[in-house]
């Protein structure tokens, strides 16, 4: 129940709002996504209804402990903003979330057998994306690739790179095409987080 703006004995008229009552066991989050984000989400999750699950990042940067689910979306895009509205429902048994709270919604996209490259290993020239590949002769060469999507700090590779390619992970600003590279494999934890891609650090 919200606050009551009247004191005991106050004169009120018919139709005056005394207070507001709401159920905070569940909270609805309303948000909008661009057409590109919507298409990526819809196409990648057509066969997996679990993809309706979302997370709420609260104003202090923490994640709400209970995942939510997308309940509905509007049937058309807003022509003025190019976005479409979603509504997600979140359990709120501890009543931490309040009406009017703000935050960010994290959508999940299903990707299978993806080849991923860290963004810090890439650079762009004239709208094309490149990495440095280390060949069998330990020489660096520039290789372009086509990203399919960007997730967090990684690119999902659509074409141009193959599993097992060795790419330079750090120090690419100091590397030149044809430079002899002494490689140091990155840790297993980093390799695991990047989907098994083998990377090297450039050293002088």
Secondary structure, 3 states (H helix, E strand, C coil): CCCCCCCCCCCCCCCCCCCCCCCCCEEEEEEEEEHHHHHHHHHHCCCCHHHHEEEEEECCCCECCCCEEEEEECCCCECCCCEEEEEEEEECCCCCCCCCCCEEEEECCCCCCCCEEEHHHCEEECCEEEEEEECCCCEEEEEEEEEEEEECCEEEEEECCCCCCCEEEECHHHCCCCCECCCEECCHHHHHHCCCCCEEECCC
